[in-house]
Structure formats: structure tokens, C-alpha cells
Amino acid sequence: MISEELYKQALGSFPAGVTIVSAYDDNGQVTGLTASAFSAVSMSPPLVLVCPNYSSDTYPVLTEGKRFAINILASDQAGPAFAFAKKGEAKVEAIKGVAVSEGQTGVPVIEGAVATIECSLWNEYDGGDHAILVGKVEYIHLDQNSAPLVYCRGQMSAWEEPVTA
């Protein structure tokens, strides 16, 4: 049996981008979650996946609303990442300070993100204690002038320029 701590340490050694998955709840309020479990799935049709924990208060919002945005955060957006990582009323209060606007498909998007991928829910799969939500990409906004925020070994930092041969 692999220990949970060893598992977390090994997977935490793999650098990942930091995203906020954002949506409107039933009351029209912005909600979401911070996630590094995000990946491309298919080019045709254009599909991406994100893996929220079943216990997340945002999980039912994403599946019931069937529309969400995956915001790939810029290196100066650790504040929004921490805000959307909170739970319950603390999250509601924290995200009030995050700049959000309405995207092209009517979902909330985080202003200043490196990229925003607006999706409709294409399918859902079981992934142990997490859901695997596959979104069909409906619209993309890209800002290639900003460096992305990266998460590795429990720390967030700016992406460094690549090493050339």
C-alpha cells in the first residue's frame, strides 16, 4: 500500500499551472475553485478536463449549470488562487475582491488571466474521490504577454523562461 503522504509528495513534484474554474451559482453569484488538475483531452472536438473533489461546494454548481470557464492564472494572480481555494462563507467573502467579468458565452471569467477557456459540460466520469469533468471548448481568450502562475511542492511561483540548448 502506498502512503497518502508519499503519493502527495511525488505528484506535488510535478509542476502544474494554476487555474480557477469559475461559474455562476443558482443565485447568479460567482463561485469556483482553484485547480491544478487540468488537461487537454482532444483537438477535434476541442475538449479539456478538470477534476474537482466531490466534496467541493463548487462541484454541484459545475455539473448542474453545465457551463464554466477554466482561467489559467497569470504569475501575479496568487491572490485570486488563494481566494477561490477557500471554503464556504470565507470563499464568498474572499472572491468579492477578485476582478471578474462576463465572458463571451455568459460565464464569469477572471480578468488578467493568461488564458480563459469557456466550456460547456460535455461529459462526467468517476475518478475516485474526484469527478472528471470534460468540457467542450466554446471560446478562448489568450494573453501571451503574461507569464503563467505555476504550482510545485506546495508553492506557487512565476514561470521561469525556458532553457535553450
Secondary structure, DSSP 8 states (H G I E B T S, - for coil): ---HHHHHHHHHTS-EE-EEEEEE-TTS-EEEEEES-EEEEETTTTEEEE--BTT-SSHHHHHHH-EEEEEE-BTT-HHHHHHHHS-HHHHHHHGGGS-EEE-TTS-EEETT-SEEEEEEEEEEEEETTEEEEEEEEEEEEE-TTS-BEEEETTEEEE-------
